[in-house]
Amino acid sequence: MSTCSGFAGSALRARSSSARAPAWSDREIRRVAEALPAPIFYVAGPPAMVEAMKAVLEKAGVEDTDVRSEEFFGYESAAAVTS
């Protein structure tokens, strides 16, 4: 089993962690993943974000068995903050 490492992994992490960067599309994920021998995707964050990213990965053709995820609870939603 290999991980998403090297340039592609760094690009995914850097872009995902930038508040100003646009979201990754399923086509971009597919293009990056095809360049790797056996990518494993790691997703961590608030539950809604994790589920949304899993949906994008599924649309990109990534198998559930190639996704590792962890949800972090305790984040307030924007609606809760403004109410």
mmCIF file of the N, C-alpha and C atoms, coordinates in Angstrom:
data_MODEL
# 
_entry.id   MODEL 
# 
loop_
_atom_site.group_PDB 
_atom_site.id 
_atom_site.type_symbol 
_atom_site.label_atom_id 
_atom_site.label_alt_id 
_atom_site.label_comp_id 
_atom_site.label_asym_id 
_atom_site.label_entity_id 
_atom_site.label_seq_id 
_atom_site.pdbx_PDB_ins_code 
_atom_site.Cartn_x 
_atom_site.Cartn_y 
_atom_site.Cartn_z 
_atom_site.occupancy 
_atom_site.B_iso_or_equiv 
_atom_site.pdbx_formal_charge 
_atom_site.auth_seq_id 
_atom_site.auth_comp_id 
_atom_site.auth_asym_id 
_atom_site.auth_atom_id 
_atom_site.pdbx_PDB_model_num 
ATOM 1   N N  . MET A 1 1  ? 0.853   -1.177 0.000   1.00 0.00 ? 1  MET A N  1 
ATOM 2   C CA . MET A 1 1  ? 0.000   0.000  0.000   1.00 0.00 ? 1  MET A CA 1 
ATOM 3   C C  . MET A 1 1  ? 0.896   1.236  0.000   1.00 0.00 ? 1  MET A C  1 
ATOM 4   N N  . SER A 1 2  ? 0.622   2.161  -0.880  1.00 0.00 ? 2  SER A N  1 
ATOM 5   C CA . SER A 1 2  ? 1.410   3.390  -0.923  1.00 0.00 ? 2  SER A CA 1 
ATOM 6   C C  . SER A 1 2  ? 0.537   4.568  -0.534  1.00 0.00 ? 2  SER A C  1 
ATOM 7   N N  . THR A 1 3  ? 1.185   5.656  -0.193  1.00 0.00 ? 3  THR A N  1 
ATOM 8   C CA . THR A 1 3  ? 0.440   6.863  0.170   1.00 0.00 ? 3  THR A CA 1 
ATOM 9   C C  . THR A 1 3  ? 0.607   7.899  -0.925  1.00 0.00 ? 3  THR A C  1 
ATOM 10  N N  . CYS A 1 4  ? -0.206  8.907  -0.871  1.00 0.00 ? 4  CYS A N  1 
ATOM 11  C CA . CYS A 1 4  ? -0.141  10.018 -1.817  1.00 0.00 ? 4  CYS A CA 1 
ATOM 12  C C  . CYS A 1 4  ? 1.042   10.874 -1.409  1.00 0.00 ? 4  CYS A C  1 
ATOM 13  N N  . SER A 1 5  ? 2.223   10.603 -1.974  1.00 0.00 ? 5  SER A N  1 
ATOM 14  C CA . SER A 1 5  ? 3.426   11.294 -1.537  1.00 0.00 ? 5  SER A CA 1 
ATOM 15  C C  . SER A 1 5  ? 4.075   12.014 -2.704  1.00 0.00 ? 5  SER A C  1 
ATOM 16  N N  . GLY A 1 6  ? 5.187   12.654 -2.411  1.00 0.00 ? 6  GLY A N  1 
ATOM 17  C CA . GLY A 1 6  ? 5.904   13.372 -3.443  1.00 0.00 ? 6  GLY A CA 1 
ATOM 18  C C  . GLY A 1 6  ? 5.165   14.628 -3.868  1.00 0.00 ? 6  GLY A C  1 
ATOM 19  N N  . PHE A 1 7  ? 5.416   15.057 -5.106  1.00 0.00 ? 7  PHE A N  1 
ATOM 20  C CA . PHE A 1 7  ? 4.834   16.304 -5.596  1.00 0.00 ? 7  PHE A CA 1 
ATOM 21  C C  . PHE A 1 7  ? 3.316   16.295 -5.542  1.00 0.00 ? 7  PHE A C  1 
ATOM 22  N N  . ALA A 1 8  ? 2.700   15.225 -6.015  1.00 0.00 ? 8  ALA A N  1 
ATOM 23  C CA . ALA A 1 8  ? 1.231   15.186 -6.063  1.00 0.00 ? 8  ALA A CA 1 
ATOM 24  C C  . ALA A 1 8  ? 0.641   15.295 -4.670  1.00 0.00 ? 8  ALA A C  1 
ATOM 25  N N  . GLY A 1 9  ? 1.196   14.551 -3.718  1.00 0.00 ? 9  GLY A N  1 
ATOM 26  C CA . GLY A 1 9  ? 0.699   14.615 -2.342  1.00 0.00 ? 9  GLY A CA 1 
ATOM 27  C C  . GLY A 1 9  ? 0.887   15.993 -1.744  1.00 0.00 ? 9  GLY A C  1 
ATOM 28  N N  . SER A 1 10 ? 2.035   16.589 -1.976  1.00 0.00 ? 10 SER A N  1 
ATOM 29  C CA . SER A 1 10 ? 2.297   17.932 -1.468  1.00 0.00 ? 10 SER A CA 1 
ATOM 30  C C  . SER A 1 10 ? 1.328   18.937 -2.075  1.00 0.00 ? 10 SER A C  1 
ATOM 31  N N  . ALA A 1 11 ? 1.049   18.784 -3.357  1.00 0.00 ? 11 ALA A N  1 
ATOM 32  C CA . ALA A 1 11 ? 0.128   19.712 -4.029  1.00 0.00 ? 11 ALA A CA 1 
ATOM 33  C C  . ALA A 1 11 ? -1.270  19.567 -3.454  1.00 0.00 ? 11 ALA A C  1 
ATOM 34  N N  . LEU A 1 12 ? -1.698  18.330 -3.213  1.00 0.00 ? 12 LEU A N  1 
ATOM 35  C CA . LEU A 1 12 ? -3.021  18.116 -2.633  1.00 0.00 ? 12 LEU A CA 1 
ATOM 36  C C  . LEU A 1 12 ? -3.115  18.726 -1.249  1.00 0.00 ? 12 LEU A C  1 
ATOM 37  N N  . ARG A 1 13 ? -2.099  18.486 -0.407  1.00 0.00 ? 13 ARG A N  1 
ATOM 38  C CA . ARG A 1 13 ? -2.116  19.030 0.955   1.00 0.00 ? 13 ARG A CA 1 
ATOM 39  C C  . ARG A 1 13 ? -2.064  20.549 0.931   1.00 0.00 ? 13 ARG A C  1 
ATOM 40  N N  . ALA A 1 14 ? -1.181  21.115 0.145   1.00 0.00 ? 14 ALA A N  1 
ATOM 41  C CA . ALA A 1 14 ? -1.022  22.566 0.117   1.00 0.00 ? 14 ALA A CA 1 
ATOM 42  C C  . ALA A 1 14 ? -2.298  23.243 -0.365  1.00 0.00 ? 14 ALA A C  1 
ATOM 43  N N  . ARG A 1 15 ? -2.871  22.737 -1.417  1.00 0.00 ? 15 ARG A N  1 
ATOM 44  C CA . ARG A 1 15 ? -4.072  23.374 -1.963  1.00 0.00 ? 15 ARG A CA 1 
ATOM 45  C C  . ARG A 1 15 ? -5.250  23.179 -1.025  1.00 0.00 ? 15 ARG A C  1 
ATOM 46  N N  . SER A 1 16 ? -5.356  22.011 -0.390  1.00 0.00 ? 16 SER A N  1 
ATOM 47  C CA . SER A 1 16 ? -6.472  21.735 0.500   1.00 0.00 ? 16 SER A CA 1 
ATOM 48  C C  . SER A 1 16 ? -6.424  22.587 1.755   1.00 0.00 ? 16 SER A C  1 
ATOM 49  N N  . SER A 1 17 ? -5.217  22.980 2.189   1.00 0.00 ? 17 SER A N  1 
ATOM 50  C CA . SER A 1 17 ? -5.102  23.717 3.436   1.00 0.00 ? 17 SER A CA 1 
ATOM 51  C C  . SER A 1 17 ? -5.164  25.231 3.246   1.00 0.00 ? 17 SER A C  1 
ATOM 52  N N  . SER A 1 18 ? -5.193  25.694 2.021   1.00 0.00 ? 18 SER A N  1 
ATOM 53  C CA . SER A 1 18 ? -5.238  27.125 1.771   1.00 0.00 ? 18 SER A CA 1 
ATOM 54  C C  . SER A 1 18 ? -6.676  27.622 1.758   1.00 0.00 ? 18 SER A C  1 
ATOM 55  N N  . ALA A 1 19 ? -6.961  28.628 2.577   1.00 0.00 ? 19 ALA A N  1 
ATOM 56  C CA . ALA A 1 19 ? -8.320  29.170 2.666   1.00 0.00 ? 19 ALA A CA 1 
ATOM 57  C C  . ALA A 1 19 ? -8.747  29.848 1.359   1.00 0.00 ? 19 ALA A C  1 
ATOM 58  N N  . ARG A 1 20 ? -7.797  30.333 0.585   1.00 0.00 ? 20 ARG A N  1 
ATOM 59  C CA . ARG A 1 20 ? -8.129  31.059 -0.640  1.00 0.00 ? 20 ARG A CA 1 
ATOM 60  C C  . ARG A 1 20 ? -8.170  30.172 -1.880  1.00 0.00 ? 20 ARG A C  1 
ATOM 61  N N  . ALA A 1 21 ? -7.681  28.956 -1.782  1.00 0.00 ? 21 ALA A N  1 
ATOM 62  C CA . ALA A 1 21 ? -7.630  28.070 -2.947  1.00 0.00 ? 21 ALA A CA 1 
ATOM 63  C C  . ALA A 1 21 ? -9.011  27.508 -3.258  1.00 0.00 ? 21 ALA A C  1 
ATOM 64  N N  . PRO A 1 22 ? -9.326  27.387 -4.544  1.00 0.00 ? 22 PRO A N  1 
ATOM 65  C CA . PRO A 1 22 ? -10.608 26.769 -4.903  1.00 0.00 ? 22 PRO A CA 1 
ATOM 66  C C  . PRO A 1 22 ? -10.590 25.291 -4.570  1.00 0.00 ? 22 PRO A C  1 
ATOM 67  N N  . ALA A 1 23 ? -11.756 24.701 -4.449  1.00 0.00 ? 23 ALA A N  1 
ATOM 68  C CA . ALA A 1 23 ? -11.866 23.292 -4.107  1.00 0.00 ? 23 ALA A CA 1 
ATOM 69  C C  . ALA A 1 23 ? -11.339 22.425 -5.247  1.00 0.00 ? 23 ALA A C  1 
ATOM 70  N N  . TRP A 1 24 ? -10.867 21.242 -4.901  1.00 0.00 ? 24 TRP A N  1 
ATOM 71  C CA . TRP A 1 24 ? -10.421 20.275 -5.898  1.00 0.00 ? 24 TRP A CA 1 
ATOM 72  C C  . TRP A 1 24 ? -11.634 19.687 -6.589  1.00 0.00 ? 24 TRP A C  1 
ATOM 73  N N  . SER A 1 25 ? -11.573 19.550 -7.889  1.00 0.00 ? 25 SER A N  1 
ATOM 74  C CA . SER A 1 25 ? -12.660 18.916 -8.641  1.00 0.00 ? 25 SER A CA 1 
ATOM 75  C C  . SER A 1 25 ? -12.366 17.426 -8.786  1.00 0.00 ? 25 SER A C  1 
ATOM 76  N N  . ASP A 1 26 ? -13.394 16.663 -9.104  1.00 0.00 ? 26 ASP A N  1 
ATOM 77  C CA . ASP A 1 26 ? -13.189 15.231 -9.303  1.00 0.00 ? 26 ASP A CA 1 
ATOM 78  C C  . ASP A 1 26 ? -12.232 14.971 -10.474 1.00 0.00 ? 26 ASP A C  1 
ATOM 79  N N  . ARG A 1 27 ? -12.276 15.813 -11.507 1.00 0.00 ? 27 ARG A N  1 
ATOM 80  C CA . ARG A 1 27 ? -11.358 15.632 -12.649 1.00 0.00 ? 27 ARG A CA 1 
ATOM 81  C C  . ARG A 1 27 ? -9.910  15.857 -12.243 1.00 0.00 ? 27 ARG A C  1 
ATOM 82  N N  . GLU A 1 28 ? -9.657  16.864 -11.409 1.00 0.00 ? 28 GLU A N  1 
ATOM 83  C CA . GLU A 1 28 ? -8.288  17.125 -10.964 1.00 0.00 ? 28 GLU A CA 1 
ATOM 84  C C  . GLU A 1 28 ? -7.779  15.981 -10.090 1.00 0.00 ? 28 GLU A C  1 
ATOM 85  N N  . ILE A 1 29 ? -8.630  15.482 -9.216  1.00 0.00 ? 29 ILE A N  1 
ATOM 86  C CA . ILE A 1 29 ? -8.236  14.371 -8.339  1.00 0.00 ? 29 ILE A CA 1 
ATOM 87  C C  . ILE A 1 29 ? -7.938  13.138 -9.187  1.00 0.00 ? 29 ILE A C  1 
ATOM 88  N N  . ARG A 1 30 ? -8.779  12.850 -10.157 1.00 0.00 ? 30 ARG A N  1 
ATOM 89  C CA . ARG A 1 30 ? -8.561  11.693 -11.030 1.00 0.00 ? 30 ARG A CA 1 
ATOM 90  C C  . ARG A 1 30 ? -7.228  11.821 -11.762 1.00 0.00 ? 30 ARG A C  1 
ATOM 91  N N  . ARG A 1 31 ? -6.931  13.028 -12.283 1.00 0.00 ? 31 ARG A N  1 
ATOM 92  C CA . ARG A 1 31 ? -5.687  13.254 -13.020 1.00 0.00 ? 31 ARG A CA 1 
ATOM 93  C C  . ARG A 1 31 ? -4.465  13.023 -12.126 1.00 0.00 ? 31 ARG A C  1 
ATOM 94  N N  . VAL A 1 32 ? -4.492  13.533 -10.914 1.00 0.00 ? 32 VAL A N  1 
ATOM 95  C CA . VAL A 1 32 ? -3.367  13.359 -9.989  1.00 0.00 ? 32 VAL A CA 1 
ATOM 96  C C  . VAL A 1 32 ? -3.249  11.897 -9.570  1.00 0.00 ? 32 VAL A C  1 
ATOM 97  N N  . ALA A 1 33 ? -4.370  11.262 -9.260  1.00 0.00 ? 33 ALA A N  1 
ATOM 98  C CA . ALA A 1 33 ? -4.358  9.876  -8.788  1.00 0.00 ? 33 ALA A CA 1 
ATOM 99  C C  . ALA A 1 33 ? -3.851  8.915  -9.860  1.00 0.00 ? 33 ALA A C  1 
ATOM 100 N N  . GLU A 1 34 ? -4.175  9.187  -11.121 1.00 0.00 ? 34 GLU A N  1 
ATOM 101 C CA . GLU A 1 34 ? -3.733  8.310  -12.201 1.00 0.00 ? 34 GLU A CA 1 
ATOM 102 C C  . GLU A 1 34 ? -2.219  8.278  -12.340 1.00 0.00 ? 34 GLU A C  1 
ATOM 103 N N  . ALA A 1 35 ? -1.539  9.316  -11.857 1.00 0.00 ? 35 ALA A N  1 
ATOM 104 C CA . ALA A 1 35 ? -0.081  9.380  -11.941 1.00 0.00 ? 35 ALA A CA 1 
ATOM 105 C C  . ALA A 1 35 ? 0.597   8.591  -10.818 1.00 0.00 ? 35 ALA A C  1 
ATOM 106 N N  . LEU A 1 36 ? -0.170  8.103  -9.852  1.00 0.00 ? 36 LEU A N  1 
ATOM 107 C CA . LEU A 1 36 ? 0.376   7.376  -8.704  1.00 0.00 ? 36 LEU A CA 1 
ATOM 108 C C  . LEU A 1 36 ? 0.062   5.891  -8.820  1.00 0.00 ? 36 LEU A C  1 
ATOM 109 N N  . PRO A 1 37 ? 0.962   5.027  -8.331  1.00 0.00 ? 37 PRO A N  1 
ATOM 110 C CA . PRO A 1 37 ? 0.748   3.589  -8.485  1.00 0.00 ? 37 PRO A CA 1 
ATOM 111 C C  . PRO A 1 37 ? -0.449  3.036  -7.697  1.00 0.00 ? 37 PRO A C  1 
ATOM 112 N N  . ALA A 1 38 ? -0.645  3.462  -6.483  1.00 0.00 ? 38 ALA A N  1 
ATOM 113 C CA . ALA A 1 38 ? -1.752  2.962  -5.652  1.00 0.00 ? 38 ALA A CA 1 
ATOM 114 C C  . ALA A 1 38 ? -2.060  3.988  -4.568  1.00 0.00 ? 38 ALA A C  1 
ATOM 115 N N  . PRO A 1 39 ? -2.674  5.122  -4.946  1.00 0.00 ? 39 PRO A N  1 
ATOM 116 C CA . PRO A 1 39 ? -2.876  6.206  -3.973  1.00 0.00 ? 39 PRO A CA 1 
ATOM 117 C C  . PRO A 1 39 ? -3.879  5.856  -2.876  1.00 0.00 ? 39 PRO A C  1 
ATOM 118 N N  . ILE A 1 40 ? -3.598  6.348  -1.701  1.00 0.00 ? 40 ILE A N  1 
ATOM 119 C CA . ILE A 1 40 ? -4.498  6.275  -0.549  1.00 0.00 ? 40 ILE A CA 1 
ATOM 120 C C  . ILE A 1 40 ? -4.804  7.721  -0.186  1.00 0.00 ? 40 ILE A C  1 
ATOM 121 N N  . PHE A 1 41 ? -6.074  8.047  -0.011  1.00 0.00 ? 41 PHE A N  1 
ATOM 122 C CA . PHE A 1 41 ? -6.479  9.413  0.289   1.00 0.00 ? 41 PHE A CA 1 
ATOM 123 C C  . PHE A 1 41 ? -6.823  9.542  1.767   1.00 0.00 ? 41 PHE A C  1 
ATOM 124 N N  . TYR A 1 42 ? -6.314  10.588 2.404   1.00 0.00 ? 42 TYR A N  1 
ATOM 125 C CA . TYR A 1 42 ? -6.564  10.862 3.810   1.00 0.00 ? 42 TYR A CA 1 
ATOM 126 C C  . TYR A 1 42 ? -7.389  12.138 3.918   1.00 0.00 ? 42 TYR A C  1 
ATOM 127 N N  . VAL A 1 43 ? -8.509  12.064 4.617   1.00 0.00 ? 43 VAL A N  1 
ATOM 128 C CA . VAL A 1 43 ? -9.401  13.210 4.786   1.00 0.00 ? 43 VAL A CA 1 
ATOM 129 C C  . VAL A 1 43 ? -9.677  13.368 6.272   1.00 0.00 ? 43 VAL A C  1 
ATOM 130 N N  . ALA A 1 44 ? -9.478  14.564 6.803   1.00 0.00 ? 44 ALA A N  1 
ATOM 131 C CA . ALA A 1 44 ? -9.752  14.832 8.216   1.00 0.00 ? 44 ALA A CA 1 
ATOM 132 C C  . ALA A 1 44 ? -10.330 16.230 8.355   1.00 0.00 ? 44 ALA A C  1 
ATOM 133 N N  . GLY A 1 45 ? -11.320 16.365 9.244   1.00 0.00 ? 45 GLY A N  1 
ATOM 134 C CA . GLY A 1 45 ? -11.924 17.665 9.476   1.00 0.00 ? 45 GLY A CA 1 
ATOM 135 C C  . GLY A 1 45 ? -13.314 17.525 10.039  1.00 0.00 ? 45 GLY A C  1 
ATOM 136 N N  . PRO A 1 46 ? -14.087 18.602 10.021  1.00 0.00 ? 46 PRO A N  1 
ATOM 137 C CA . PRO A 1 46 ? -15.464 18.554 10.508  1.00 0.00 ? 46 PRO A CA 1 
ATOM 138 C C  . PRO A 1 46 ? -16.274 17.542 9.685   1.00 0.00 ? 46 PRO A C  1 
ATOM 139 N N  . PRO A 1 47 ? -17.264 16.893 10.308  1.00 0.00 ? 47 PRO A N  1 
ATOM 140 C CA . PRO A 1 47 ? -18.024 15.839 9.627   1.00 0.00 ? 47 PRO A CA 1 
ATOM 141 C C  . PRO A 1 47 ? -18.573 16.225 8.253   1.00 0.00 ? 47 PRO A C  1 
ATOM 142 N N  . ALA A 1 48 ? -19.146 17.404 8.117   1.00 0.00 ? 48 ALA A N  1 
ATOM 143 C CA . ALA A 1 48 ? -19.724 17.804 6.831   1.00 0.00 ? 48 ALA A CA 1 
ATOM 144 C C  . ALA A 1 48 ? -18.647 17.920 5.752   1.00 0.00 ? 48 ALA A C  1 
ATOM 145 N N  . MET A 1 49 ? -17.479 18.430 6.109   1.00 0.00 ? 49 MET A N  1 
ATOM 146 C CA . MET A 1 49 ? -16.390 18.556 5.152   1.00 0.00 ? 49 MET A CA 1 
ATOM 147 C C  . MET A 1 49 ? -15.884 17.181 4.730   1.00 0.00 ? 49 MET A C  1 
ATOM 148 N N  . VAL A 1 50 ? -15.745 16.276 5.694   1.00 0.00 ? 50 VAL A N  1 
ATOM 149 C CA . VAL A 1 50 ? -15.270 14.926 5.397   1.00 0.00 ? 50 VAL A CA 1 
ATOM 150 C C  . VAL A 1 50 ? -16.239 14.228 4.443   1.00 0.00 ? 50 VAL A C  1 
ATOM 151 N N  . GLU A 1 51 ? -17.523 14.317 4.725   1.00 0.00 ? 51 GLU A N  1 
ATOM 152 C CA . GLU A 1 51 ? -18.519 13.685 3.852   1.00 0.00 ? 51 GLU A CA 1 
ATOM 153 C C  . GLU A 1 51 ? -18.514 14.300 2.457   1.00 0.00 ? 51 GLU A C  1 
ATOM 154 N N  . ALA A 1 52 ? -18.373 15.617 2.375   1.00 0.00 ? 52 ALA A N  1 
ATOM 155 C CA . ALA A 1 52 ? -18.335 16.285 1.068   1.00 0.00 ? 52 ALA A CA 1 
ATOM 156 C C  . ALA A 1 52 ? -17.106 15.847 0.272   1.00 0.00 ? 52 ALA A C  1 
ATOM 157 N N  . MET A 1 53 ? -15.961 15.736 0.942   1.00 0.00 ? 53 MET A N  1 
ATOM 158 C CA . MET A 1 53 ? -14.745 15.317 0.243   1.00 0.00 ? 53 MET A CA 1 
ATOM 159 C C  . MET A 1 53 ? -14.834 13.863 -0.186  1.00 0.00 ? 53 MET A C  1 
ATOM 160 N N  . LYS A 1 54 ? -15.447 13.026 0.638   1.00 0.00 ? 54 LYS A N  1 
ATOM 161 C CA . LYS A 1 54 ? -15.642 11.625 0.253   1.00 0.00 ? 54 LYS A CA 1 
ATOM 162 C C  . LYS A 1 54 ? -16.517 11.531 -0.993  1.00 0.00 ? 54 LYS A C  1 
ATOM 163 N N  . ALA A 1 55 ? -17.521 12.392 -1.099  1.00 0.00 ? 55 ALA A N  1 
ATOM 164 C CA . ALA A 1 55 ? -18.397 12.402 -2.273  1.00 0.00 ? 55 ALA A CA 1 
ATOM 165 C C  . ALA A 1 55 ? -17.618 12.798 -3.526  1.00 0.00 ? 55 ALA A C  1 
ATOM 166 N N  . VAL A 1 56 ? -16.726 13.780 -3.397  1.00 0.00 ? 56 VAL A N  1 
ATOM 167 C CA . VAL A 1 56 ? -15.903 14.196 -4.533  1.00 0.00 ? 56 VAL A CA 1 
ATOM 168 C C  . VAL A 1 56 ? -14.967 13.063 -4.943  1.00 0.00 ? 56 VAL A C  1 
ATOM 169 N N  . LEU A 1 57 ? -14.369 12.397 -3.957  1.00 0.00 ? 57 LEU A N  1 
ATOM 170 C CA . LEU A 1 57 ? -13.479 11.275 -4.259  1.00 0.00 ? 57 LEU A CA 1 
ATOM 171 C C  . LEU A 1 57 ? -14.235 10.142 -4.949  1.00 0.00 ? 57 LEU A C  1 
ATOM 172 N N  . GLU A 1 58 ? -15.446 9.861  -4.486  1.00 0.00 ? 58 GLU A N  1 
ATOM 173 C CA . GLU A 1 58 ? -16.260 8.828  -5.122  1.00 0.00 ? 58 GLU A CA 1 
ATOM 174 C C  . GLU A 1 58 ? -16.565 9.191  -6.575  1.00 0.00 ? 58 GLU A C  1 
ATOM 175 N N  . LYS A 1 59 ? -16.915 10.449 -6.801  1.00 0.00 ? 59 LYS A N  1 
ATOM 176 C CA . LYS A 1 59 ? -17.197 10.917 -8.161  1.00 0.00 ? 59 LYS A CA 1 
ATOM 177 C C  . LYS A 1 59 ? -15.955 10.809 -9.045  1.00 0.00 ? 59 LYS A C  1 
ATOM 178 N N  . ALA A 1 60 ? -14.779 10.938 -8.435  1.00 0.00 ? 60 ALA A N  1 
ATOM 179 C CA . ALA A 1 60 ? -13.512 10.830 -9.169  1.00 0.00 ? 60 ALA A CA 1 
ATOM 180 C C  . ALA A 1 60 ? -13.140 9.374  -9.451  1.00 0.00 ? 60 ALA A C  1 
ATOM 181 N N  . GLY A 1 61 ? -13.941 8.440  -8.929  1.00 0.00 ? 61 GLY A N  1 
ATOM 182 C CA . GLY A 1 61 ? -13.664 7.036  -9.177  1.00 0.00 ? 61 GLY A CA 1 
ATOM 183 C C  . GLY A 1 61 ? -12.783 6.372  -8.142  1.00 0.00 ? 61 GLY A C  1 
ATOM 184 N N  . VAL A 1 62 ? -12.567 7.041  -7.013  1.00 0.00 ? 62 VAL A N  1 
ATOM 185 C CA . VAL A 1 62 ? -11.745 6.480  -5.944  1.00 0.00 ? 62 VAL A CA 1 
ATOM 186 C C  . VAL A 1 62 ? -12.581 5.464  -5.159  1.00 0.00 ? 62 VAL A C  1 
ATOM 187 N N  . GLU A 1 63 ? -12.023 4.275  -4.956  1.00 0.00 ? 63 GLU A N  1 
ATOM 188 C CA . GLU A 1 63 ? -12.709 3.231  -4.197  1.00 0.00 ? 63 GLU A CA 1 
ATOM 189 C C  . GLU A 1 63 ? -12.746 3.595  -2.703  1.00 0.00 ? 63 GLU A C  1 
ATOM 190 N N  . ASP A 1 64 ? -13.827 3.210  -2.016  1.00 0.00 ? 64 ASP A N  1 
ATOM 191 C CA . ASP A 1 64 ? -13.945 3.454  -0.567  1.00 0.00 ? 64 ASP A CA 1 
ATOM 192 C C  . ASP A 1 64 ? -12.757 2.885  0.204   1.00 0.00 ? 64 ASP A C  1 
ATOM 193 N N  . THR A 1 65 ? -12.231 1.766  -0.257  1.00 0.00 ? 65 THR A N  1 
ATOM 194 C CA . THR A 1 65 ? -11.114 1.118  0.437   1.00 0.00 ? 65 THR A CA 1 
ATOM 195 C C  . THR A 1 65 ? -9.813  1.912  0.325   1.00 0.00 ? 65 THR A C  1 
ATOM 196 N N  . ASP A 1 66 ? -9.782  2.914  -0.560  1.00 0.00 ? 66 ASP A N  1 
ATOM 197 C CA . ASP A 1 66 ? -8.594  3.752  -0.730  1.00 0.00 ? 66 ASP A CA 1 
ATOM 198 C C  . ASP A 1 66 ? -8.717  5.094  -0.015  1.00 0.00 ? 66 ASP A C  1 
ATOM 199 N N  . VAL A 1 67 ? -9.731  5.236  0.845   1.00 0.00 ? 67 VAL A N  1 
ATOM 200 C CA . VAL A 1 67 ? -9.958  6.488  1.574   1.00 0.00 ? 67 VAL A CA 1 
ATOM 201 C C  . VAL A 1 67 ? -9.874  6.217  3.072   1.00 0.00 ? 67 VAL A C  1 
ATOM 202 N N  . ARG A 1 68 ? -9.084  7.008  3.761   1.00 0.00 ? 68 ARG A N  1 
ATOM 203 C CA . ARG A 1 68 ? -8.996  6.969  5.226   1.00 0.00 ? 68 ARG A CA 1 
ATOM 204 C C  . ARG A 1 68 ? -9.532  8.306  5.713   1.00 0.00 ? 68 ARG A C  1 
ATOM 205 N N  . SER A 1 69 ? -10.382 8.278  6.726   1.00 0.00 ? 69 SER A N  1 
ATOM 206 C CA . SER A 1 69 ? -10.952 9.547  7.187   1.00 0.00 ? 69 SER A CA 1 
ATOM 207 C C  . SER A 1 69 ? -11.083 9.587  8.694   1.00 0.00 ? 69 SER A C  1 
ATOM 208 N N  . GLU A 1 70 ? -11.099 10.802 9.189   1.00 0.00 ? 70 GLU A N  1 
ATOM 209 C CA . GLU A 1 70 ? -11.305 11.053 10.606  1.00 0.00 ? 70 GLU A CA 1 
ATOM 210 C C  . GLU A 1 70 ? -12.101 12.345 10.728  1.00 0.00 ? 70 GLU A C  1 
ATOM 211 N N  . GLU A 1 71 ? -13.119 12.307 11.564  1.00 0.00 ? 71 GLU A N  1 
ATOM 212 C CA . GLU A 1 71 ? -13.956 13.484 11.765  1.00 0.00 ? 71 GLU A CA 1 
ATOM 213 C C  . GLU A 1 71 ? -13.609 14.146 13.091  1.00 0.00 ? 71 GLU A C  1 
ATOM 214 N N  . PHE A 1 72 ? -13.528 15.464 13.078  1.00 0.00 ? 72 PHE A N  1 
ATOM 215 C CA . PHE A 1 72 ? -13.268 16.246 14.271  1.00 0.00 ? 72 PHE A CA 1 
ATOM 216 C C  . PHE A 1 72 ? -14.529 17.006 14.631  1.00 0.00 ? 72 PHE A C  1 
ATOM 217 N N  . PHE A 1 73 ? -15.070 16.747 15.792  1.00 0.00 ? 73 PHE A N  1 
ATOM 218 C CA . PHE A 1 73 ? -16.293 17.409 16.233  1.00 0.00 ? 73 PHE A CA 1 
ATOM 219 C C  . PHE A 1 73 ? -15.948 18.641 17.062  1.00 0.00 ? 73 PHE A C  1 
ATOM 220 N N  . GLY A 1 74 ? -16.923 19.510 17.284  1.00 0.00 ? 74 GLY A N  1 
ATOM 221 C CA . GLY A 1 74 ? -16.720 20.682 18.108  1.00 0.00 ? 74 GLY A CA 1 
ATOM 222 C C  . GLY A 1 74 ? -16.644 21.972 17.316  1.00 0.00 ? 74 GLY A C  1 
ATOM 223 N N  . TYR A 1 75 ? -16.699 21.882 16.002  1.00 0.00 ? 75 TYR A N  1 
ATOM 224 C CA . TYR A 1 75 ? -16.688 23.089 15.180  1.00 0.00 ? 75 TYR A CA 1 
ATOM 225 C C  . TYR A 1 75 ? -18.114 23.613 15.072  1.00 0.00 ? 75 TYR A C  1 
ATOM 226 N N  . GLU A 1 76 ? -18.269 24.911 15.205  1.00 0.00 ? 76 GLU A N  1 
ATOM 227 C CA . GLU A 1 76 ? -19.592 25.513 15.044  1.00 0.00 ? 76 GLU A CA 1 
ATOM 228 C C  . GLU A 1 76 ? -19.798 25.825 13.566  1.00 0.00 ? 76 GLU A C  1 
ATOM 229 N N  . SER A 1 77 ? -21.005 25.640 13.103  1.00 0.00 ? 77 SER A N  1 
ATOM 230 C CA . SER A 1 77 ? -21.313 25.990 11.718  1.00 0.00 ? 77 SER A CA 1 
ATOM 231 C C  . SER A 1 77 ? -21.467 27.505 11.622  1.00 0.00 ? 77 SER A C  1 
ATOM 232 N N  . ALA A 1 78 ? -21.371 28.033 10.409  1.00 0.00 ? 78 ALA A N  1 
ATOM 233 C CA . ALA A 1 78 ? -21.535 29.465 10.195  1.00 0.00 ? 78 ALA A CA 1 
ATOM 234 C C  . ALA A 1 78 ? -22.913 29.911 10.638  1.00 0.00 ? 78 ALA A C  1 
ATOM 235 N N  . ALA A 1 79 ? -23.924 29.081 10.426  1.00 0.00 ? 79 ALA A N  1 
ATOM 236 C CA . ALA A 1 79 ? -25.290 29.431 10.833  1.00 0.00 ? 79 ALA A CA 1 
ATOM 237 C C  . ALA A 1 79 ? -25.399 29.561 12.350  1.00 0.00 ? 79 ALA A C  1 
ATOM 238 N N  . ALA A 1 80 ? -24.714 28.675 13.083  1.00 0.00 ? 80 ALA A N  1 
ATOM 239 C CA . ALA A 1 80 ? -24.764 28.722 14.537  1.00 0.00 ? 80 ALA A CA 1 
ATOM 240 C C  . ALA A 1 80 ? -24.054 29.970 15.080  1.00 0.00 ? 80 ALA A C  1 
ATOM 241 N N  . VAL A 1 81 ? -22.997 30.388 14.415  1.00 0.00 ? 81 VAL A N  1 
ATOM 242 C CA . VAL A 1 81 ? -22.224 31.543 14.858  1.00 0.00 ? 81 VAL A CA 1 
ATOM 243 C C  . VAL A 1 81 ? -23.017 32.831 14.650  1.00 0.00 ? 81 VAL A C  1 
ATOM 244 N N  . THR A 1 82 ? -23.746 32.929 13.548  1.00 0.00 ? 82 THR A N  1 
ATOM 245 C CA . THR A 1 82 ? -24.477 34.160 13.242  1.00 0.00 ? 82 THR A CA 1 
ATOM 246 C C  . THR A 1 82 ? -25.840 34.233 13.900  1.00 0.00 ? 82 THR A C  1 
ATOM 247 N N  . SER A 1 83 ? -26.315 33.131 14.468  1.00 0.00 ? 83 SER A N  1 
ATOM 248 C CA . SER A 1 83 ? -27.652 33.121 15.103  1.00 0.00 ? 83 SER A CA 1 
ATOM 249 C C  . SER A 1 83 ? -27.612 33.717 16.489  1.00 0.00 ? 83 SER A C  1 
# 
